[in-house]
Amino acid sequence: MNIVNVDYDGLIPNNVDLNHDARVKKALESWHPGYIDWWHDMGPEGFQQSLVYLRTAVSVDPKGWAKFDYVRMPEYKWGILLAPQHAERKIPFGAHKGEPAWQEVPGEYRAMLRRLIVIQGDTEPASVEQQRHLGKTAPSLYDMRNLFQVNVEEGRHLWAMVYLLQKYFGADGRDEAAALLQRRSGDPDTPRMLGAFNEQTPDWLSFFMFTYFTDRDGKMQLESLAQSGFDPLSRTCRFMLTEEAHHMFVGETGVGRIIERTCQAMKEAGIDDPADIGGVRKLGVIDLPTIQKKANLHFSLTLDLFGNEISTNAANAFHAGLKGRFREDRLKDDHQLESATYPVLRLVDGKVVNQDVPALSGLNMRLRDDYVVDCNVGVSRWNKIIDGYGIPFAIELPHVAFHRHIGEFSGIHADVDGNVLTDAQWTARRDQFLPSATDRDFIESLMQPQSEPGKFAGWIAPPKVGIDNKPGEFEYVKIVDA
Ligand code: BYC
């Protein structure tokens, strides 16, 4: 079979020759009904019979991997796609650097590898669960379609991890695959594994912030796993990254369009002061300080996903050749880091200080630092929009010590500049930094659906171009069952 083209004939589209792998095919086919049940129970609420203009991966050729068409979501072709194998690929880092990449699970690292795959897999359905209510308040058919696109692709990413578990981890892989359908975001008894994936996504500003900040953690983690010496994981993640780019585009442009509309409305009303929150809200748009607070919330929740400042797990995974650094293949060092150091922000005697630590132990922070650089690129584009209207305001990412639940700063309170606060100071000032109940109520009051083709809710500007270059009035979702 040609790896670039996908076999669409069977129940599970794939480019891994499932037809000649009866054991895995059977395992996946047994898992499929549970997945569809999960999709109906926990996937987008309503709209399951609506026709959605979705892209589906039909190839792993970077020049033309997707086709667009109307699809009912439960009939989406959730396929298993791996990027092409490079015959001579070597393990690029760690103790096994230079040895041929593993095509089978290395026995001594089995548990560590399985844990990484399970954690990655767990985030995918979690995000679908978090976003399941949003279709009903979509600000346009364009946005609704983007939400559903993100959702079906997160579903496909779950399939990708389930394939690895079932193909390479035998009975315990099958158990883990089943458990991925049993945990539920936010459930007190069976929560999803990582904190941010148990938070709510109550409104569309949160959705855009989530796809901007949290999907970007997905990008960083997938980039690191794409470097893995375990070749099937590397190839799986490489292809997932192709889809992930659109999710971050949805987030960046979504927040950008909200900012644009706010600035436009302020100018039209002659309001120059971004702190005139009452005046701006009367215009039916979201004031810039509230957008800043939402960014503070989602950025800080996402920082927790990078784990602890000092991590033996991260050191072990790198040493073993399982999880590399962001774009490891482009870095110029020995790729082993046994004697290197890395500067990490730590809490020492109640103060935030920079400390050199062994580079292997600091790998989570190195990835997090790369993440912050990547986040700032889009933030500066948001600020250009504000600047273009001459409004004196800039979105800024808060300090990494702000509002943390994992790692050294989880035991303290800090303001957005990283100054340590007492409990009383935090309680008094919390609502300056994070969305308050009043802010949330205001945003919720704006969440009225707009489902006429080409129309947009009043708090968000239309996009500059349509999906698949479709014109403005294109009917991205043909609703039959809202
Ligand atoms: N919540 O040694 P440490 C995505 C636990 S997003 C709860 O620092 P490590 C997507 C940790 O498990 C990308 N627990 O941990 C985005 C450990 O527990 P055990 C998802 C946490 O392993 C949007 C203990 O604390 N992929 O794809 O170095 C939509 C010690 O911590 C948390 C991955 O994350 C937390 N936030 O780092 C859809 C890649 N943080 O085992 C999808 C795979 C830490 O001692 N995962 N703990 O009981 C990893 O590489 C790592 O497991 C982590 C944690 C980076 C998550």
Boltz pocket constraint, residues with backbone or C-beta under 6 A from the ligand:
constraints:
  - pocket:
      binder: B
      contacts: [[A, 115], [A, 116], [A, 117], [A, 119], [A, 120], [A, 123], [A, 124], [A, 127], [A, 154], [A, 193], [A, 194], [A, 195], [A, 196], [A, 210], [A, 214], [A, 215], [A, 216], [A, 217], [A, 218], [A, 219], [A, 221], [A, 222], [A, 304], [A, 305], [A, 306], [A, 307], [A, 308], [A, 309], [A, 310], [A, 311], [A, 312], [A, 313], [A, 314], [A, 323], [A, 364], [A, 406]]
      max_distance: 6.0
